[in-house]
């Protein structure tokens, strides 16, 4: 199937023809045409309100309350439209935490999930299951989606033993696809029926990321594998248009058919029969300049290999819009044209940046849940002795990561078995909020901003964004080093003899949530060296060594380095996503030695409370266990990095910088970040 589609695209391109079909009619009569619009939300992550619960204020850049106004606007502009959701709906904001906490406490949500209270007002045709839908277990998911006034689909999750009631081993856990008989108005003003087929997918990696919830209960087919099974069936059953809804990023055009690909949208565009793809998962925006150079992608028209495709960012900041034109030919509807674009709800460069106002119907639908969420996040948990801001988290050790590491180490030590109690415990933690400048959805406000003083649960949620659970792995020192080598891909290689501007942070191929700091050891990163691994921890320079001076101090003060360190065993406290992911050295199910039911966020809140009760406050000060290797050069370097542009950031950086940092008032950043020079040629100040 894939080869046929590739061949069709190549032939059509060489002849200057549209791959989707001819516009010619079989006779001289006026063609009957239908314009169909498909609207998509994705990765809402329970951002229903246009509200920032961490800053306690309304936020016009996010929320279904704003997207809903755009949905109504874009729907009213045309005669025919449908609305779909891609997934990652039930987790990700304090409102989602509030609902999940109720379920954990009472074993019931206690009514309709607020996401569906809102979405049920908008007339969705179908919803797809995202990977984060599994974060709270199958019982939670079953009760939650029962509140939706629209059906759910997923084609690649299969039932194993001990699955949902009424399901047998090998059954699809969800309805794999749906064909909607949509009443539409044609170009002559007459009613017609168009059969729209919807098919959904989720990354196979859910078996790793939510192993504790899914092991023994489900299995997962590859995304393309499932598409090739069901799309022909959908065509046989009369689908005129097939819309694929993969919770999956673009993926690679060089190897588009890996059966286990997390990001498989490109591969889906090569499957015969798919007319449009409304995708998500990676929180980017397609079409956009982010994807310049993607093979066979038309960013003006919004297609990949001739298939209309759209990905609408995250948290409701964009709405996916696909327009398809159908024409009746020989008694069948044929797709003769297609296009796609992402429509934003906010444009900071516009004279009036708020492109839409909030929909009061959405706000009213979740008013009680919003009030309860506010009360939930304002629960006191302790007190901090210092500010926890992540403005410098990518260029020096950072309090917002340090306090998470301290909490993880403490929680794992409390639960060590006798067989493990003599093995030193380390912690791997990454900055979840460090600007996100890697895409057109870059957010210069996306930093942890927890001031010293009284702390509440919303501060813990700000410090630890995801509902991951505590998991620990047993590794060797050699694996610790390679774990850090992959993390060090966060930095571009710096040429020590160049006077040209050089940007330190690799935003393009390394996400900041994969920049793990490992606490409990000390080390330096030599950014003049090439990276050993790429952003997926695949070896690209086998002999490269960015991590230098790696050492561990025993309780008696002995410093261990070199071969003795390489063979020494360690426990690393982490989370289920990292520990089971198998991406970093020493991760994967074979290395897991501890799984706790506690979320990392709960462990953090507990640590803050215990420390406050014992000492009057918790001290989050960074221990500065990592740094860069100072570059020995006579060349005046121009090394730059980006961070938040605000008075708060300026003050924190001035007070906390270890290396000399100079803000460049003469430089501007298209996303609104401040640009600093960092002096890597002088030893850092001692703290």
C-alpha positions as CSV (number, residue, x, y, z in Angstrom):
1,X,0.0,0.0,0.0
2,X,2.7,2.5,0.9
3,X,4.6,1.8,-2.3
4,X,1.5,2.4,-4.4
5,X,0.9,5.7,-2.7
6,X,4.5,6.8,-3.0
7,X,4.4,5.9,-6.7
8,X,1.1,7.8,-7.2
9,X,2.6,10.9,-5.6
10,X,5.8,10.8,-7.7
11,X,3.9,10.3,-11.0
12,X,1.4,13.0,-10.2
13,X,4.2,15.4,-9.3
14,X,6.1,14.6,-12.5
15,X,3.1,15.3,-14.6
16,X,2.1,18.5,-12.8
17,X,-1.2,16.9,-11.7
18,X,-3.0,16.8,-8.3
19,X,-2.6,13.5,-6.6
20,X,-6.1,13.6,-5.2
21,X,-7.8,13.3,-8.6
22,X,-8.9,15.0,-11.7
23,X,-11.3,18.0,-11.9
24,X,-12.7,16.8,-15.3
25,X,-16.4,16.0,-15.4
26,X,-17.9,13.1,-17.4
27,X,-20.4,15.3,-19.2
28,X,-21.3,18.9,-19.7
29,X,-23.7,19.2,-16.8
30,X,-23.0,21.4,-13.9
31,X,-20.9,19.4,-11.3
32,X,-22.4,18.9,-7.9
33,X,-19.8,19.9,-5.3
34,X,-19.7,19.9,-1.6
35,X,-17.3,22.0,0.6
36,X,-16.6,20.2,3.9
37,X,-14.7,21.8,6.7
38,X,-13.1,19.7,9.5
39,X,-12.2,21.5,12.7
40,X,-9.8,20.0,15.2
41,X,-8.8,20.5,18.8
42,X,-5.8,18.7,20.2
43,X,-3.7,18.5,23.4
44,X,-6.1,20.6,25.4
45,X,-4.7,18.9,28.6
46,X,-7.7,20.0,30.6
47,X,-7.1,23.7,29.8
48,X,-10.8,24.3,29.6
49,X,-10.7,27.8,31.1
50,X,-8.7,30.6,29.7
51,X,-6.9,30.7,33.1
52,X,-3.4,30.3,34.4
53,X,-3.8,28.5,37.8
54,X,-0.1,28.9,38.6
55,X,-0.3,32.7,38.3
56,X,-3.9,33.0,39.4
57,X,-5.1,35.1,36.5
58,X,-6.9,34.9,33.2
59,X,-4.8,34.0,30.2
60,X,-6.0,34.9,26.7
61,X,-3.4,32.6,25.0
62,X,-4.9,29.3,26.1
63,X,-8.1,27.4,26.9
64,X,-11.1,25.8,25.2
65,X,-13.1,28.8,26.4
66,X,-11.2,30.8,23.8
67,X,-11.0,28.1,21.2
68,X,-14.7,27.6,21.3
69,X,-15.3,31.1,20.0
70,X,-13.0,30.3,17.1
71,X,-14.8,27.0,16.5
72,X,-18.1,28.8,16.2
73,X,-16.6,31.5,14.0
74,X,-14.9,29.1,11.6
75,X,-18.0,26.8,11.6
76,X,-20.4,29.6,10.7
77,X,-18.2,30.7,7.8
78,X,-19.1,27.5,5.8
79,X,-22.2,25.5,5.0
80,X,-20.8,22.2,6.3
81,X,-18.4,21.4,9.1
82,X,-17.6,18.7,11.6
83,X,-15.5,19.0,14.8
84,X,-13.1,16.4,16.2
85,X,-10.7,16.2,19.2
86,X,-7.4,14.4,18.9
87,X,-6.7,13.5,22.5
88,X,-4.5,14.3,25.5
89,X,-7.6,15.9,27.0
90,X,-7.9,14.6,30.6
91,X,-4.5,15.4,32.1
92,X,-2.2,18.4,32.2
93,X,-3.7,21.3,34.2
94,X,-4.7,21.8,37.8
95,X,-8.3,21.2,36.8
96,X,-7.3,17.8,35.5
97,X,-5.4,17.2,38.8
98,X,-8.4,18.2,40.8
99,X,-10.7,15.7,39.0
100,X,-8.1,12.9,39.3
101,X,-7.6,13.6,43.0
102,X,-11.3,13.2,43.5
103,X,-11.2,9.9,41.7
104,X,-8.2,8.7,43.8
105,X,-10.0,9.6,47.0
106,X,-13.5,8.5,46.2
107,X,-13.0,5.9,43.4
108,X,-15.3,8.0,41.3
109,X,-15.2,11.3,39.4
110,X,-18.5,12.2,40.9
111,X,-20.3,13.3,37.8
112,X,-19.4,14.5,34.3
113,X,-15.8,15.4,33.8
114,X,-15.5,19.2,33.3
115,X,-13.8,18.6,29.9
116,X,-17.0,17.0,28.7
117,X,-19.3,19.6,30.4
118,X,-17.6,22.1,28.1
119,X,-17.2,19.9,25.0
120,X,-20.7,18.7,25.0
121,X,-21.9,22.2,24.3
122,X,-19.9,22.3,21.0
123,X,-21.2,19.4,19.0
124,X,-18.1,17.2,18.5
125,X,-18.5,14.4,16.0
126,X,-15.8,12.2,17.5
127,X,-12.9,12.1,19.9
128,X,-9.6,10.2,19.7
129,X,-7.7,8.7,22.6
130,X,-4.3,10.3,23.5
131,X,-1.5,8.8,25.5
132,X,-2.2,10.9,28.5
133,X,-5.7,9.5,28.7
134,X,-4.2,6.4,30.3
135,X,-2.4,8.3,33.1
136,X,-5.0,7.7,35.7
137,X,-5.9,4.1,34.8
138,X,-8.6,2.4,32.7
139,X,-11.3,2.7,35.4
140,X,-10.9,6.5,35.4
141,X,-10.8,6.6,31.6
142,X,-13.9,4.5,31.3
143,X,-15.9,6.7,33.7
144,X,-14.6,9.9,32.2
145,X,-15.4,9.3,28.6
146,X,-18.9,8.0,29.5
147,X,-19.7,11.6,30.1
148,X,-19.0,12.6,26.5
149,X,-22.0,13.2,24.2
150,X,-19.9,12.0,21.3
151,X,-18.3,8.6,20.5
152,X,-14.6,7.7,20.9
153,X,-12.4,5.9,18.5
154,X,-9.0,4.2,18.5
155,X,-7.8,1.5,16.1
156,X,-4.6,0.3,17.6
157,X,-5.2,-0.6,21.3
158,X,-6.3,-4.2,21.8
159,X,-7.6,-5.9,24.8
160,X,-5.6,-8.5,26.8
161,X,-6.7,-10.5,29.8
162,X,-8.4,-8.5,32.6
163,X,-9.6,-5.9,30.3
164,X,-12.9,-3.9,30.2
165,X,-16.1,-5.7,30.9
166,X,-17.5,-7.3,27.7
167,X,-14.2,-7.3,26.0
168,X,-12.3,-10.4,25.1
169,X,-8.6,-10.9,24.3
170,X,-7.8,-9.5,20.9
171,X,-10.8,-7.2,20.7
172,X,-10.2,-3.5,20.1
173,X,-10.5,-1.7,23.4
174,X,-12.3,1.1,21.7
175,X,-14.4,1.3,18.5
176,X,-11.6,1.4,15.9
177,X,-13.4,3.7,13.4
178,X,-16.6,5.4,12.8
179,X,-18.5,6.3,9.6
180,X,-20.8,9.3,10.0
181,X,-23.5,9.9,7.5
182,X,-23.3,13.7,7.4
183,X,-26.1,15.7,5.9
184,X,-24.5,18.5,3.9
185,X,-25.6,21.3,1.6
186,X,-24.2,21.1,-1.9
187,X,-23.2,23.8,-4.4
188,X,-26.8,24.0,-5.7
189,X,-28.2,24.5,-2.2
190,X,-29.6,20.9,-2.0
191,X,-29.1,18.4,0.8
192,X,-26.8,15.5,0.2
193,X,-25.3,12.7,2.3
194,X,-21.5,12.4,2.6
195,X,-20.1,9.5,4.6
196,X,-17.2,10.7,6.7
197,X,-14.9,8.0,8.1
198,X,-12.9,8.7,11.2
199,X,-10.1,6.5,12.5
200,X,-7.9,7.2,15.5
201,X,-4.5,6.1,16.8
202,X,-2.3,6.4,19.9
203,X,1.5,5.9,20.2
204,X,2.5,2.3,21.0
205,X,4.7,3.7,23.7
206,X,1.7,3.9,26.1
207,X,2.8,0.4,27.2
208,X,6.0,1.9,28.5
209,X,4.8,5.3,29.7
210,X,1.8,3.8,31.6
211,X,3.1,0.3,32.3
212,X,1.6,0.3,35.8
213,X,-1.9,1.0,34.4
214,X,-1.8,-1.1,31.2
215,X,0.5,-4.1,31.8
216,X,-1.4,-7.3,31.2
217,X,-4.5,-5.4,30.2
218,X,-3.8,-4.1,26.7
219,X,-1.5,-4.6,23.7
220,X,-0.9,-2.1,21.0
221,X,-0.5,-2.4,17.2
222,X,1.7,0.0,15.2
223,X,-0.1,3.0,13.9
224,X,0.5,2.3,10.3
225,X,-0.2,-1.4,10.8
226,X,-3.7,-0.6,12.2
227,X,-4.4,1.9,9.4
228,X,-3.6,-0.6,6.7
229,X,-5.9,-3.1,8.4
230,X,-8.9,-0.8,8.8
231,X,-8.8,1.9,6.1
232,X,-9.7,-0.6,3.3
233,X,-12.6,-1.9,5.4
234,X,-13.8,1.7,5.8
235,X,-13.7,2.2,2.1
236,X,-15.6,-1.1,1.5
237,X,-18.2,0.1,4.0
238,X,-18.8,3.2,1.9
239,X,-16.7,6.0,3.4
240,X,-16.5,8.9,1.0
241,X,-13.9,10.7,3.0
242,X,-11.5,9.2,5.5
243,X,-10.1,11.4,8.3
244,X,-7.2,9.9,10.2
245,X,-6.9,11.3,13.8
246,X,-3.5,10.1,15.1
247,X,-2.2,11.3,18.4
248,X,1.2,11.3,16.9
249,X,3.7,13.9,15.6
250,X,5.1,14.2,12.1
251,X,7.9,11.6,12.2
252,X,10.6,11.0,9.8
253,X,10.3,10.9,6.0
254,X,13.5,8.9,5.7
255,X,12.1,6.0,7.7
256,X,8.4,6.5,7.7
257,X,7.2,2.9,8.2
258,X,8.7,1.8,11.5
259,X,5.9,-0.3,13.0
260,X,6.6,1.1,16.5
261,X,6.9,4.7,15.6
262,X,5.7,7.2,18.2
263,X,5.4,9.9,15.5
264,X,3.8,8.4,12.4
265,X,1.8,11.1,10.7
266,X,4.2,11.2,7.7
267,X,3.8,7.4,7.3
268,X,0.0,7.7,7.5
269,X,0.1,10.2,4.7
270,X,1.4,7.4,2.5
271,X,-1.4,5.0,3.3
272,X,-3.9,4.7,0.4
273,X,-7.4,6.0,1.1
274,X,-6.6,8.6,3.8
275,X,-7.8,12.1,2.7
276,X,-7.0,14.2,5.7
277,X,-5.0,13.9,8.9
278,X,-5.8,15.9,12.0
279,X,-2.9,15.1,14.3
280,X,-1.3,16.2,17.5
281,X,0.9,14.9,20.4
282,X,4.1,17.0,19.9
283,X,2.5,20.4,20.7
284,X,3.8,22.0,17.5
285,X,1.9,23.8,14.8
286,X,1.6,22.4,11.3
287,X,1.6,23.9,8.7
288,X,4.2,26.4,9.9
289,X,7.8,27.5,9.3
290,X,8.9,24.9,11.9
291,X,8.6,22.3,9.2
292,X,10.4,24.1,6.4
293,X,12.2,21.5,4.3
294,X,9.9,18.6,5.2
295,X,9.9,16.4,2.1
296,X,6.8,16.5,0.0
297,X,5.1,19.0,2.4
298,X,3.3,22.0,1.0
299,X,3.2,24.5,3.8
300,X,1.2,27.0,1.9
301,X,-1.6,24.5,1.2
302,X,-1.1,22.4,4.3
303,X,-0.5,19.0,2.9
304,X,2.0,16.1,3.3
305,X,2.3,13.9,0.3
306,X,-0.8,15.5,-1.1
307,X,-2.9,14.7,2.0
308,X,-4.4,17.6,4.0
309,X,-2.8,17.7,7.4
310,X,-3.0,20.0,10.4
311,X,-1.6,20.0,14.0
312,X,-3.0,22.8,16.2
313,X,-0.4,23.3,19.0
314,X,-1.5,22.7,22.5
315,X,-3.8,23.9,25.3
316,X,-6.3,25.3,22.8
317,X,-3.9,28.0,21.4
318,X,-4.8,27.0,17.9
319,X,-7.7,25.4,16.0
320,X,-7.0,23.0,13.2
321,X,-8.9,23.8,10.0
322,X,-9.1,21.4,7.0
323,X,-11.1,22.3,3.9
324,X,-12.0,19.5,1.5
325,X,-13.9,19.9,-1.8
326,X,-15.8,16.9,-3.1
327,X,-17.5,16.4,-6.4
328,X,-20.0,13.8,-7.5
329,X,-18.6,11.7,-10.3
330,X,-20.3,8.5,-11.6
331,X,-22.5,8.4,-8.5
332,X,-19.6,8.7,-6.0
333,X,-18.1,11.6,-4.1
334,X,-14.5,12.3,-5.1
335,X,-12.1,14.6,-3.3
336,X,-10.9,17.1,-5.8
337,X,-9.1,19.6,-3.6
338,X,-7.9,20.0,0.0
339,X,-6.1,22.4,2.2
340,X,-5.3,22.9,5.9
341,X,-4.1,25.5,8.3
342,X,-3.9,26.2,12.0
343,X,-5.8,29.3,13.2
344,X,-4.5,30.9,16.4
345,X,-6.6,32.4,19.2
346,X,-3.9,35.0,20.1
347,X,-1.3,36.9,18.1
348,X,1.2,38.9,20.2
349,X,2.3,40.9,17.1
350,X,-1.2,42.0,16.2
351,X,-2.6,45.4,17.1
352,X,-5.3,43.5,19.0
353,X,-3.5,40.4,20.1
354,X,-6.7,38.7,21.5
355,X,-8.1,37.4,18.3
356,X,-11.2,35.9,20.0
357,X,-13.0,36.5,23.3
358,X,-13.9,33.8,25.7
359,X,-17.1,31.8,25.1
360,X,-19.3,32.4,28.2
361,X,-21.1,29.1,27.6
362,X,-17.9,27.2,28.2
363,X,-17.0,29.4,31.3
364,X,-20.5,28.8,32.7
365,X,-20.4,25.1,32.0
366,X,-17.3,24.6,34.2
367,X,-17.8,27.5,36.7
368,X,-18.2,25.2,39.7
369,X,-15.2,23.0,38.6
370,X,-13.2,26.2,38.2
371,X,-14.0,27.4,41.7
372,X,-13.2,24.0,43.1
373,X,-9.9,23.9,41.2
374,X,-8.9,27.3,42.7
375,X,-9.6,25.9,46.2
376,X,-7.7,22.7,45.4
377,X,-4.5,24.4,44.2
378,X,-4.5,26.9,47.1
379,X,-4.1,24.2,49.7
380,X,-1.0,25.0,51.8
381,X,1.8,22.5,51.9
382,X,4.8,24.4,53.4
383,X,7.2,27.2,53.1
384,X,10.3,27.8,51.0
385,X,13.4,29.8,52.1
386,X,14.3,30.9,48.6
387,X,12.9,31.7,45.2
388,X,12.5,28.8,42.7
389,X,12.6,30.3,39.2
390,X,13.8,28.3,36.2
391,X,15.2,31.3,34.2
392,X,18.7,29.8,34.4
393,X,17.9,26.1,34.4
394,X,19.6,25.4,31.1
395,X,22.9,27.2,31.9
396,X,23.5,26.3,35.6
397,X,22.2,24.1,38.4
398,X,18.8,25.3,39.3
399,X,16.6,25.4,42.5
400,X,13.4,24.4,40.6
401,X,15.1,21.1,39.5
402,X,17.1,20.7,42.8
403,X,14.0,20.5,45.0
404,X,12.5,17.8,42.8
405,X,15.7,15.8,42.9
406,X,15.8,16.1,46.7
407,X,12.2,14.9,47.0
408,X,12.8,12.0,44.6
409,X,15.9,10.8,46.5
410,X,14.1,11.0,49.8
411,X,11.1,9.1,48.6
412,X,13.2,6.3,47.0
413,X,15.4,5.9,50.1
414,X,12.3,5.5,52.3
415,X,11.2,2.5,50.1
416,X,14.4,0.7,49.5
417,X,14.3,-3.0,50.0
418,X,17.0,-4.8,52.1
419,X,18.6,-6.0,48.8
420,X,19.0,-2.4,47.6
421,X,19.5,-0.4,50.8
422,X,23.3,-0.3,50.5
423,X,23.3,1.1,46.9
424,X,23.7,4.9,46.6
425,X,20.6,6.7,45.4
426,X,20.8,9.4,42.7
427,X,18.1,11.4,41.0
428,X,17.3,12.3,37.4
429,X,15.2,15.4,37.0
430,X,14.6,17.7,34.0
431,X,13.3,21.2,33.6
432,X,9.7,20.9,32.3
433,X,9.2,24.7,31.9
434,X,12.2,26.3,30.3
435,X,10.7,28.5,27.6
436,X,9.8,26.0,24.9
437,X,11.5,28.0,22.2
438,X,11.7,24.9,19.9
439,X,8.5,25.6,17.9
440,X,6.2,28.3,16.7
441,X,4.3,27.7,19.9
442,X,7.3,29.0,21.9
443,X,6.2,30.5,25.2
444,X,8.5,33.1,26.8
445,X,6.4,32.9,29.9
446,X,6.7,29.1,30.3
447,X,9.1,29.1,33.3
448,X,8.7,27.9,36.8
449,X,8.0,31.0,39.0
450,X,7.6,30.0,42.6
451,X,8.7,32.8,45.0
452,X,10.0,32.3,48.5
453,X,7.5,32.0,51.3
454,X,4.3,30.0,51.7
455,X,3.8,27.2,49.2
456,X,0.5,25.7,48.0
457,X,-0.3,22.7,45.9
458,X,-0.3,24.8,42.8
459,X,3.4,25.6,43.4
460,X,4.1,21.8,43.5
461,X,2.2,21.4,40.3
462,X,4.2,24.3,38.8
463,X,7.5,22.7,39.9
464,X,6.4,19.2,38.6
465,X,4.1,19.6,35.6
466,X,3.2,16.0,34.9
467,X,1.3,13.3,36.8
468,X,4.2,10.9,36.5
469,X,4.7,8.2,39.1
470,X,7.8,7.4,41.0
471,X,10.0,4.7,39.5
472,X,13.7,3.8,40.1
473,X,16.2,2.0,38.0
474,X,19.5,0.2,38.9
475,X,22.4,1.2,36.7
476,X,26.2,1.3,36.5
477,X,28.3,4.4,36.6
478,X,29.1,3.8,32.9
479,X,25.3,4.1,32.2
480,X,25.1,7.2,34.3
481,X,27.7,8.8,32.1
482,X,25.9,7.8,28.9
483,X,22.6,9.0,30.4
484,X,24.3,12.4,30.9
485,X,25.9,12.3,27.4
486,X,22.5,12.1,25.9
487,X,21.2,14.9,28.1
488,X,24.2,17.0,26.9
489,X,22.7,17.0,23.4
490,X,20.7,20.0,24.8
491,X,23.7,22.1,23.8
492,X,25.1,23.1,20.4
493,X,28.8,22.5,19.8
494,X,30.7,25.7,20.5
495,X,33.7,26.5,18.3
496,X,36.4,27.8,20.6
497,X,38.2,29.9,18.0
498,X,35.2,31.6,16.3
499,X,34.2,35.2,16.9
500,X,30.8,34.6,15.2
501,X,27.6,34.5,17.3
502,X,27.0,31.0,18.6
503,X,23.8,30.0,20.3
504,X,24.3,27.6,23.2
505,X,20.9,25.9,23.5
506,X,19.9,23.3,21.0
507,X,16.2,23.9,20.7
508,X,15.7,22.2,17.4
509,X,16.4,18.5,18.2
510,X,16.4,18.3,22.0
511,X,13.4,19.0,24.2
512,X,14.2,20.5,27.5
513,X,12.2,17.8,29.3
514,X,14.9,15.4,28.1
515,X,17.7,17.5,29.7
516,X,18.1,15.3,32.8
517,X,20.3,16.6,35.6
518,X,21.6,13.7,37.7
519,X,22.0,14.7,41.3
520,X,24.3,12.8,43.7
521,X,27.2,12.9,41.3
522,X,29.3,15.9,40.1
523,X,30.3,16.5,36.5
524,X,31.1,19.1,33.8
525,X,29.9,19.4,30.2
526,X,32.4,20.2,27.5
527,X,30.4,22.0,24.8
528,X,33.4,22.4,22.5
529,X,33.1,18.6,21.9
530,X,30.6,17.0,19.5
531,X,27.6,15.3,21.1
532,X,27.8,11.6,21.5
533,X,24.0,11.0,21.1
534,X,21.2,12.7,19.2
535,X,17.9,13.9,20.8
536,X,16.6,10.3,20.8
537,X,19.8,8.9,22.5
538,X,21.0,7.3,19.2
539,X,24.8,7.3,18.9
540,X,26.0,9.8,16.3
541,X,29.7,10.2,17.5
542,X,30.7,7.0,19.3
543,X,34.1,8.4,20.5
544,X,32.7,11.8,21.7
545,X,33.0,12.7,25.4
546,X,31.2,15.8,26.6
547,X,30.8,14.6,30.2
548,X,34.1,15.1,32.0
549,X,35.1,14.9,35.6
550,X,32.3,12.6,36.6
551,X,32.7,11.6,40.2
552,X,30.8,10.3,43.3
553,X,31.6,10.9,46.9
554,X,31.1,8.1,49.3
555,X,29.7,8.7,52.8
556,X,33.2,8.4,54.3
557,X,34.4,11.2,51.9
558,X,36.1,8.9,49.4
559,X,35.9,10.3,45.8
560,X,35.3,7.7,43.1
561,X,36.1,8.3,39.5
562,X,37.2,6.5,36.4
563,X,36.9,2.7,36.1
564,X,35.9,2.3,39.7
565,X,32.9,4.6,39.1
566,X,32.1,3.0,35.7
567,X,31.5,-0.4,37.4
568,X,29.8,0.9,40.6
569,X,26.1,0.4,41.0
570,X,23.6,3.2,41.6
571,X,19.8,3.5,42.0
572,X,18.4,6.4,40.0
573,X,15.1,7.9,41.2
574,X,13.1,9.0,38.2
575,X,9.6,8.7,36.8
576,X,7.6,6.1,34.9
577,X,8.0,8.0,31.6
578,X,11.8,8.0,31.8
579,X,12.4,4.7,33.6
580,X,10.3,2.6,31.2
581,X,11.1,4.6,28.1
582,X,14.2,2.8,27.2
583,X,15.7,5.9,25.5
584,X,18.4,6.8,27.9
585,X,21.2,4.4,29.0
586,X,20.1,2.3,32.0
587,X,16.4,2.7,31.3
588,X,13.8,0.2,30.2
589,X,11.9,-2.4,32.1
590,X,14.9,-4.6,32.6
591,X,16.5,-1.9,34.8
592,X,13.5,-1.1,36.9
593,X,13.8,-2.1,40.5
594,X,11.1,0.0,42.2
595,X,7.6,1.2,41.2
596,X,5.7,3.3,43.6
597,X,2.0,4.4,43.4
598,X,3.0,7.9,44.5
599,X,3.2,10.6,41.8
600,X,6.4,12.6,41.7
601,X,4.3,15.6,42.4
602,X,2.9,14.0,45.5
603,X,6.4,13.0,46.6
604,X,7.5,16.6,46.1
605,X,4.5,18.1,48.1
606,X,5.2,15.5,50.9
607,X,8.9,16.5,51.0
608,X,8.1,20.2,51.3
609,X,5.6,19.5,54.1
610,X,8.0,17.3,56.1
611,X,10.9,19.7,55.7
612,X,8.8,22.6,56.7
613,X,7.5,20.8,59.8
614,X,11.0,19.8,60.8
615,X,12.9,23.0,59.9
616,X,10.3,25.7,59.6
617,X,10.9,25.9,55.8
618,X,12.4,23.9,52.9
619,X,15.7,25.0,51.4
620,X,15.7,24.5,47.6
621,X,19.2,25.9,47.0
622,X,21.0,24.3,44.1
623,X,24.1,22.3,45.1
624,X,25.8,23.2,41.8
625,X,26.8,19.6,41.1
626,X,27.1,20.3,37.3
627,X,28.7,23.0,35.3
628,X,30.3,23.6,31.9
629,X,34.0,23.1,31.2
630,X,35.6,26.5,31.0
631,X,36.9,27.1,27.5
632,X,40.6,28.0,27.3
633,X,40.9,30.3,24.3
634,X,42.4,33.7,23.4
635,X,39.4,34.3,21.1
636,X,36.6,36.6,22.3
637,X,33.6,34.4,22.1
638,X,30.0,35.5,21.4
639,X,28.1,32.6,23.1
640,X,24.4,33.4,23.5
641,X,21.3,31.8,25.2
642,X,17.7,32.8,25.5
643,X,15.5,33.2,28.6
644,X,12.6,35.2,29.8
645,X,12.6,38.9,29.2
646,X,11.1,40.4,32.4
647,X,12.2,42.5,35.4
648,X,11.7,39.4,37.6
649,X,14.1,37.4,35.4
650,X,16.6,40.3,35.2
651,X,16.7,40.5,39.0
652,X,17.0,36.8,39.6
653,X,19.8,36.4,37.0
654,X,21.7,39.3,38.4
655,X,21.6,37.8,41.9
656,X,22.1,34.1,41.0
657,X,24.4,34.0,38.0
658,X,27.5,31.8,38.5
659,X,29.1,32.7,35.2
660,X,29.1,36.2,33.9
661,X,25.8,36.8,32.0
662,X,25.2,40.0,30.0
663,X,21.8,40.9,28.6
664,X,21.9,42.1,25.0
665,X,19.6,45.1,24.8
666,X,20.7,45.5,21.1
667,X,19.3,42.1,20.1
668,X,15.7,41.0,19.7
669,X,14.1,37.6,19.6
670,X,11.1,36.8,17.4
671,X,9.4,35.0,20.2
672,X,9.9,37.6,22.9
673,X,12.8,36.1,24.7
674,X,15.7,38.0,26.2
675,X,19.1,37.2,24.7
676,X,22.1,36.9,27.0
677,X,25.8,36.4,26.4
678,X,27.3,33.7,28.7
679,X,31.1,33.9,29.4
680,X,32.4,30.3,29.2
681,X,36.0,31.4,29.2
682,X,36.1,32.4,32.9
683,X,35.7,30.2,35.9
684,X,32.3,30.6,37.6
685,X,31.9,32.4,40.9
686,X,31.7,30.2,43.9
687,X,28.3,29.9,45.7
